[in-house]
Each structure stands twice: as C-alpha cells, then as structure tokens.
C-alpha cells in the first residue's frame, strides 16, 4: 500500500469506528426508553452488546459500511416514539420553568430592610 492509500484506509476505518460508537450509544440509550424496569434493561443491553461484538471481526470496509447502514436503519425503525427526557434538559417538562428575568428589572433582595441601616 502506498502512503496515500494507507492514510485513506485509516481515515475510513476511523470514520466507521466513530459511526459504530455513535450507533451503539444511541441504541443503548434508546433501550433504556423501552425498558420498564432496570433489570429488563440490563438483559437488553447485554443482548445489544452481543450483537455488536458478533461482528467485531469483520475487516472488509464495504461490508462494514453495509452493516452500519443496516444497523442505523434498524435503529431508526425501532426508535422509541416518546423517549424519556430528563425534566431540566431541553425538551423536558421543567426546562426554562424559572427563566432569567428580562434585563432592566431589578430584584430587591432586602425588601423592607433598606431603611433600617
């Protein structure tokens, strides 16, 4: 292999590893949305990890790309329609419940005690 083709191969493998890592993390977080109890999540997470580990030995770049595309399609097909969102995160029920007051409004924290100095 020449230097350019080796660099291209390594760049493509790095991009594939990143896509697999992102797919695994998204699928793992989505598995938590489907599990009602934590002990059910642990079994599902173990099964998910086994699916990823079963294809760890594949070296052909085109095959890996096809497997990643199939995994992403499966993930999008089975993604939870109403995922859990932490209440104080964007999209959560408590997000911006107590917003910062607009500029120009002053809050007097010592109300009623300002003349007793």
C-alpha positions as CSV (number, residue, x, y, z in Angstrom):
1,X,0.0,0.0,0.0
2,X,1.2,3.5,-0.7
3,X,1.2,6.2,1.8
4,X,-1.9,7.9,0.4
5,X,-3.9,4.7,0.2
6,X,-2.9,3.8,3.8
7,X,-4.0,7.2,5.0
8,X,-7.3,6.9,3.2
9,X,-7.8,3.4,4.6
10,X,-7.1,4.6,8.2
11,X,-9.4,7.6,7.8
12,X,-12.2,5.5,6.5
13,X,-11.7,3.0,9.4
14,X,-11.7,5.8,11.9
15,X,-14.9,7.2,10.5
16,X,-16.5,3.7,10.6
17,X,-15.5,3.3,14.2
18,X,-17.0,6.6,15.1
19,X,-20.3,5.7,13.4
20,X,-20.4,2.4,15.2
21,X,-19.7,4.0,18.5
22,X,-22.4,6.6,18.0
23,X,-24.9,3.9,16.8
24,X,-24.1,1.8,19.9
25,X,-24.6,4.7,22.3
26,X,-27.8,5.8,20.7
27,X,-29.2,2.3,20.7
28,X,-28.2,1.7,24.3
29,X,-29.9,4.9,25.4
30,X,-33.0,4.0,23.4
31,X,-33.0,0.6,25.0
32,X,-33.4,2.3,28.3
33,X,-36.5,4.1,27.0
34,X,-38.1,0.7,26.1
35,X,-37.3,-1.0,29.4
36,X,-39.8,-0.5,32.2
37,X,-37.5,-1.9,35.0
38,X,-33.8,-1.7,35.3
39,X,-33.3,-5.5,35.4
40,X,-35.0,-5.7,32.0
41,X,-32.7,-3.0,30.7
42,X,-29.6,-4.9,31.8
43,X,-30.6,-8.0,29.8
44,X,-31.5,-5.9,26.7
45,X,-28.2,-4.0,27.0
46,X,-26.3,-7.3,27.2
47,X,-28.1,-8.6,24.1
48,X,-27.3,-5.4,22.2
49,X,-23.7,-5.6,23.1
50,X,-23.6,-9.2,21.9
51,X,-25.0,-8.1,18.5
52,X,-22.2,-5.6,18.2
53,X,-19.5,-8.0,19.4
54,X,-20.6,-10.7,16.9
55,X,-19.4,-8.5,14.0
56,X,-16.2,-7.3,15.6
57,X,-14.0,-9.5,13.4
58,X,-15.2,-8.1,10.1
59,X,-12.4,-6.4,8.2
60,X,-13.9,-5.6,4.7
61,X,-14.6,-1.9,4.5
62,X,-17.6,-2.2,2.2
63,X,-19.2,-4.9,4.3
64,X,-18.7,-2.8,7.4
65,X,-20.4,0.2,5.6
66,X,-23.4,-2.0,4.7
67,X,-23.6,-3.4,8.2
68,X,-23.6,0.1,9.7
69,X,-26.2,1.3,7.3
70,X,-28.4,-1.7,8.1
71,X,-27.9,-1.1,11.9
72,X,-28.8,2.6,11.5
73,X,-31.9,1.6,9.5
74,X,-32.9,-0.9,12.2
75,X,-32.3,1.7,14.9
76,X,-34.5,4.3,13.1
77,X,-37.2,1.7,12.6
78,X,-37.4,0.7,16.3
79,X,-36.6,4.1,17.9
80,X,-38.9,4.9,20.8
81,X,-41.7,7.3,19.8
82,X,-41.8,9.0,23.1
83,X,-38.3,8.9,24.6
84,X,-37.6,9.8,28.2
85,X,-36.2,13.3,28.6
86,X,-34.6,14.5,31.8
87,X,-37.0,17.2,33.2
88,X,-34.5,20.0,33.3
89,X,-32.9,19.2,29.9
90,X,-34.1,21.0,26.7
91,X,-37.4,19.5,25.8
92,X,-38.1,18.4,29.4
93,X,-41.1,19.4,31.5
94,X,-39.1,21.7,33.8
95,X,-36.9,23.3,31.1
96,X,-37.0,27.1,31.4
97,X,-39.7,26.9,34.1
98,X,-38.0,29.7,36.0
99,X,-36.4,31.8,33.3
100,X,-34.0,34.6,33.9
101,X,-35.8,37.9,34.4
102,X,-35.6,40.3,31.4
103,X,-32.9,43.0,31.5
104,X,-33.9,46.2,33.2
105,X,-35.8,44.5,36.0
106,X,-34.1,44.8,39.4
107,X,-34.9,42.4,42.2
108,X,-34.7,43.9,45.7
109,X,-33.5,41.0,47.9
110,X,-33.6,43.2,51.1
111,X,-37.1,44.4,50.6
112,X,-38.4,46.1,53.8
113,X,-35.0,46.3,55.4
114,X,-33.5,49.1,53.3
115,X,-34.3,51.9,55.7
116,X,-33.1,50.0,58.8
117,X,-29.3,50.6,58.1
